[in-house]
Amino acid sequence: MTYFPKGFTSCSINAGIKDDTLDFTIIYSDVRASAAAMFTKNQFCGAPIVIGKKHAADGYLQAVAVNSKNANVATGDKGLEDARTMTEAVAAELGIDAADVLPSSTGVIGVPLPIEKIVSAVPGLKARLRADGLEQSAKAIMTTDTYPKFRTRKLGNATVAAMAKGSGMIEPNMATMLSYILTDAKIEPADLQEMLKRAVDVSFNSVSVDGDTSTSDTVAILANGLAGEVDLDEFQLVLTDLCIELAKEIARDGEGATKLVEVRVSGAETDKIAKKIGKSIINSPLVKTAIFGEDPNWGRIMSTIGNSEDPVDTSAVSVSFADVHVFKDGMPAEDKRAELEDYLKTDEVLINISLGHGEGSATVWGCDLSYDYVKINGEYTT
């Protein structure tokens, strides 16, 4: 069942940025909301990131304005001016302070944002805001995604709704591709920021499609308090679960992907080392193409583990596909190629890696690398 948090409405339209699909959305809270956000560390970050960081810095927001089909990245001073113009136009329409609007843009890099199309499309949108419009917002923020990513949860009297987009240029660094989380729970900004970071570290920061950190990564959470207080520990669990679900959907919907790949690493010296090795597996072109080809060439996994910058006790390493071991305690396991070939025909592949007896562990998600990935990215701007 789909739930919608109290006091949040949205509207999605086609502003004509690139084609005739949905490309612009506004998400609005009836009241000023506590807020927290995390952004890309890419040094060529989009103009909306520069503006968004300033607007979210005081811990409060009231609206989010997102356009797809154009990232407004590498567009110089004009790009910054356009990002400000977008927030000002939305703020004027909603009757709120422009500093309470978080802007986001996603799409092709290096092309000026057709800001005049957005500005001319904004008047009248406030009257079109709908409480059940959030699912349309999840569609409006898509670029090469093949389906929208939207989830909701109930927590006592409170509701949490979350959406995300992302399919390519996915290797988040302190944030996700684009994700907006909305709740009517009453939570202070400082608590929101801490909880968001915890959730992001084990979800969006644990997913990769192609190893490229986007210039536009943004994840933001707004809590308007209209449903009252909640147990913060319970909220953390719900928030983390939602973020993990969305992160897995992003990996599953990776450009050209045919399989979701989950890598669980245990026995590492630290969680950080476990995550680094897990990420190296899901980012390896050799591993990804073998999985696409349903070829149980597990030697590629061993090679990738061995390339770790951190010491690995190779005599203690074990690797399995689901529960079928290919390498155990530093030695090749019984050859079960036929069984492995059958397993790799599934659309979800689990790789378990044990590095020994350390306390560190991590789970990461990625996808295979298909012919279609090359086709999609070889024709992206044409």
C-alpha positions in Angstrom: 0.0 0.0 0.0 1.2 3.5 -0.8 1.1 6.2 1.9 1.7 9.9 1.7 3.1 12.1 4.5 0.8 14.9 5.8 1.4 18.4 4.4 3.4 17.4 1.3 2.2 18.0 -2.2 3.8 18.0 -5.6 3.3 18.7 -9.3 5.1 17.4 -12.3 5.0 18.7 -15.8 6.8 18.8 -19.2 8.5 22.1 -19.5 10.0 21.2 -22.9 13.6 21.0 -21.8 14.5 18.2 -24.3 11.5 16.2 -25.3 7.8 15.7 -24.4 8.2 13.6 -21.3 7.9 14.8 -17.7 11.0 16.9 -17.0 10.2 19.3 -14.1 8.7 18.7 -10.6 8.0 20.8 -7.5 7.7 19.2 -4.1 6.2 21.4 -1.4 5.6 21.3 2.3 2.7 23.3 3.8 5.1 24.4 6.6 8.8 25.1 6.8 10.4 21.7 7.5 13.5 20.5 9.3 16.0 19.4 6.6 19.3 17.6 6.0 21.1 17.0 2.8 24.3 15.4 1.4 25.9 16.3 -1.9 28.5 15.0 -4.4 32.2 15.6 -3.8 32.8 15.8 -7.5 34.8 19.1 -8.0 32.9 19.8 -11.2 29.6 19.8 -9.3 26.4 21.2 -10.8 25.3 24.8 -10.3 22.3 23.6 -8.3 24.7 21.8 -5.9 26.4 25.2 -5.1 23.1 26.9 -4.5 21.5 23.9 -2.7 24.3 23.6 -0.2 23.7 27.2 0.9 20.0 26.8 1.1 20.2 23.6 3.2 22.9 24.9 5.5 20.5 26.3 8.1 18.7 23.0 8.5 15.4 24.1 7.0 13.7 23.8 3.6 10.1 24.1 2.3 10.3 23.0 -1.3 12.4 21.0 -3.8 12.5 22.0 -7.5 14.0 19.4 -9.9 14.5 19.4 -13.6 15.7 16.4 -15.6 17.2 16.2 -19.1 19.8 18.9 -18.4 22.3 18.8 -15.5 23.3 22.5 -15.5 27.0 21.4 -15.0 30.1 23.0 -16.5 27.9 26.0 -17.4 29.9 28.7 -15.6 28.4 31.8 -14.0 25.4 31.6 -16.3 24.6 28.2 -14.8 24.7 29.6 -11.2 22.4 32.5 -12.3 20.0 30.0 -13.9 19.9 27.9 -10.7 19.1 30.9 -8.7 16.5 32.0 -11.2 14.8 28.6 -10.9 14.6 28.8 -7.1 13.3 32.4 -7.2 10.6 31.5 -9.8 9.4 28.6 -7.7 9.6 30.5 -4.4 7.5 33.4 -5.9 4.9 30.9 -7.2 4.7 29.2 -3.8 4.9 32.4 -1.7 7.9 31.3 0.3 11.5 32.4 0.7 13.8 31.4 -2.2 16.4 30.2 0.4 13.9 27.5 1.4 13.9 26.0 -2.1 16.4 23.2 -2.8 17.2 23.1 -6.6 18.4 20.0 -8.4 19.2 19.3 -12.1 20.1 16.0 -13.8 20.8 15.1 -17.4 23.4 16.0 -20.0 26.5 17.9 -18.9 27.9 21.1 -20.5 24.7 22.3 -22.1 23.1 25.6 -20.9 19.9 25.1 -19.0 16.9 26.5 -21.0 15.9 28.5 -18.0 13.3 30.5 -19.9 11.3 27.4 -20.5 11.3 26.5 -16.8 10.4 30.1 -15.7 7.5 30.3 -18.2 6.2 26.9 -17.0 6.1 27.7 -13.3 3.2 30.2 -13.0 0.0 28.3 -12.0 1.8 25.2 -10.6 0.8 25.9 -7.0 -2.9 25.3 -7.9 -1.9 21.9 -9.4 -0.1 20.6 -6.4 -1.5 17.2 -5.2 -1.0 15.1 -2.1 -0.8 12.0 -4.3 1.6 13.5 -6.8 4.8 12.2 -5.4 4.8 9.1 -7.6 4.7 11.4 -10.6 7.7 13.3 -9.2 9.6 10.1 -9.1 8.9 9.8 -12.9 9.8 13.4 -13.6 13.3 13.1 -12.2 14.2 10.1 -14.4 16.8 10.3 -17.2 18.0 6.9 -18.5 16.1 5.1 -15.7 13.7 2.5 -17.1 11.2 2.8 -14.3 10.5 5.2 -11.3 11.8 4.3 -7.9 9.4 5.2 -5.1 8.7 3.7 -1.6 6.6 4.6 1.4 6.5 3.4 5.0 4.3 4.0 8.1 5.9 4.5 11.5 3.1 5.0 14.1 1.2 8.1 13.1 4.1 9.2 10.8 4.7 8.4 7.2 8.0 8.3 5.2 8.1 8.6 1.4 11.3 8.3 -0.6 12.1 8.5 -4.2 15.4 8.2 -6.2 16.7 8.3 -9.7 19.9 6.9 -11.2 20.9 4.5 -13.8 24.3 5.6 -15.1 27.3 7.6 -13.8 26.7 5.9 -10.5 29.4 5.7 -7.8 28.2 7.9 -5.0 30.6 9.7 -2.8 28.8 11.0 0.3 25.5 11.1 -1.5 23.3 9.5 -4.1 22.3 10.2 -7.6 19.1 12.1 -6.8 17.0 11.1 -3.8 14.3 13.0 -1.8 12.9 11.7 1.4 9.8 13.3 2.9 8.3 12.7 6.3 5.7 14.2 8.5 7.6 13.1 11.7 8.9 15.8 14.0 12.7 15.6 14.0 15.3 18.3 14.7 17.7 19.2 11.9 20.8 18.0 13.7 19.2 14.6 14.3 18.1 14.3 10.7 21.7 15.0 9.5 23.2 12.3 11.7 20.5 9.7 10.7 20.8 10.6 7.0 24.5 10.0 7.0 24.2 6.7 8.7 21.6 5.5 6.2 23.5 6.8 3.2 26.8 5.1 4.2 25.2 1.6 4.1 22.9 2.2 1.1 23.7 4.8 -1.6 27.4 4.9 -0.7 27.4 1.2 -1.1 26.2 1.0 -4.7 27.9 1.4 -8.0 26.9 0.9 -11.6 30.0 2.1 -13.5 32.4 3.7 -11.0 31.8 7.3 -12.1 30.7 9.7 -9.4 28.1 12.1 -10.8 28.4 15.8 -10.8 24.8 16.2 -9.5 24.5 13.7 -6.6 22.0 15.0 -4.0 20.1 13.3 -1.2 17.8 15.4 0.9 15.3 14.7 3.7 12.5 17.0 4.8 10.6 16.5 8.1 7.7 18.9 8.6 6.5 17.6 12.0 2.8 17.5 11.2 2.4 13.9 12.5 4.3 14.6 15.8 7.3 13.0 17.4 8.6 9.5 16.6 11.0 7.1 18.3 14.3 8.1 16.6 15.8 4.6 16.8 12.8 3.2 15.0 12.9 6.1 12.4 16.6 5.3 11.8 15.7 1.7 11.0 12.9 2.7 8.6 15.1 5.3 6.9 18.0 3.0 6.4 15.7 0.2 5.1 14.2 2.6 2.5 17.5 3.9 1.4 18.9 0.3 0.9 15.8 -0.7 -1.1 16.2 2.3 -3.4 20.0 1.8 -3.7 19.4 -1.8 -4.8 16.8 -0.6 -7.3 19.3 1.8 -8.8 21.8 -1.0 -9.2 19.1 -3.3 -10.7 18.2 -0.6 -13.2 21.8 0.3 -14.1 22.2 1.2 -17.8 21.9 -1.9 -19.8 21.9 -4.1 -16.7 20.4 -7.6 -16.8 21.4 -8.7 -13.3 21.6 -7.2 -9.8 24.9 -8.2 -8.1 25.2 -8.2 -4.3 28.7 -8.7 -2.8 28.9 -9.5 0.9 32.4 -9.1 2.4 33.2 -10.4 6.0 36.3 -11.1 8.0 38.0 -7.9 7.1 40.1 -5.9 9.5 37.6 -2.9 9.3 34.3 -2.2 7.7 36.0 0.4 5.5 38.4 -2.2 4.1 35.5 -4.6 3.5 33.6 -1.9 1.6 36.6 -1.0 -0.5 37.1 -4.6 -1.6 33.4 -5.1 -2.2 33.3 -2.0 -4.4 36.4 -3.2 -6.3 34.5 -6.4 -7.2 31.3 -4.7 -8.4 33.3 -2.1 -10.3 35.6 -4.6 -12.1 34.8 -4.7 -15.8 36.1 -8.3 -16.0 33.9 -9.5 -13.2 30.9 -7.6 -14.5 31.2 -8.9 -18.1 31.7 -12.5 -16.8 28.4 -12.2 -14.9 26.7 -10.8 -17.9 28.0 -13.7 -20.0 27.0 -16.1 -17.2 30.5 -17.4 -17.1 31.6 -18.6 -13.7 35.2 -17.3 -14.1 35.8 -16.8 -10.4 39.5 -16.2 -11.0 38.6 -12.6 -11.9 37.2 -12.2 -8.3 40.4 -13.6 -6.8 42.6 -11.2 -8.9 40.5 -8.2 -7.9 40.7 -9.2 -4.2 44.5 -9.5 -4.6 44.7 -6.0 -6.0 43.5 -4.5 -2.7 45.7 -1.7 -1.3 45.3 -3.3 2.1 47.0 -6.5 3.2 45.0 -9.7 2.5 45.9 -13.1 4.0 45.3 -15.1 0.9 45.5 -18.4 2.8 42.3 -17.4 4.8 40.2 -16.2 1.8 36.9 -18.0 0.9 34.6 -17.1 -2.0 31.2 -18.5 -2.9 28.4 -17.7 -5.4 25.4 -17.9 -3.0 26.1 -21.2 -1.1 28.4 -22.7 -3.8 32.0 -22.3 -2.8 34.6 -21.8 -5.6 37.5 -21.1 -3.2 37.7 -22.1 0.5 40.3 -21.3 3.1 42.9 -20.4 0.5 42.3 -23.3 -1.8 40.1 -24.0 -4.8 36.9 -25.8 -3.9 35.3 -28.8 -5.7 34.6 -27.9 -9.3 30.8 -27.3 -9.7 30.8 -25.4 -13.0 27.5 -26.8 -14.2 25.8 -25.7 -11.0 27.4 -22.3 -11.2 26.3 -21.8 -14.8 22.7 -22.6 -13.8 22.9 -20.1 -10.9 24.3 -17.3 -13.1 21.2 -17.5 -15.3 19.2 -15.9 -12.5 18.7 -12.1 -12.5 20.2 -11.7 -9.0 23.7 -12.8 -8.2 25.1 -13.0 -4.7 28.9 -13.2 -4.1 30.1 -14.0 -0.6 33.7 -13.2 0.3 35.4 -14.0 3.6 38.8 -12.5 4.2 39.6 -14.3 7.4 38.7 -13.6 11.0 38.5 -9.9 11.2 35.4 -8.0 12.6 34.9 -5.8 9.5 32.1 -6.4 7.1 30.1 -4.7 4.3 27.4 -5.3 1.7 27.5 -3.5 -1.6 25.4 -3.7 -4.8 26.1 -3.3 -8.5 25.1 -4.9 -11.8 26.6 -6.6 -14.8 28.0 -4.9 -17.8 26.2 -5.6 -21.1 26.4 -4.6 -24.7 23.5 -2.2 -24.1 25.6 -0.1 -21.6 28.0 0.7 -24.4 25.2 1.5 -26.8 23.3 3.8 -24.3 26.4 5.8 -23.4 27.8 5.8 -26.9 24.7 7.6 -28.1 23.9 9.6 -25.0 23.9 13.1 -26.6 22.8 12.1 -30.1 
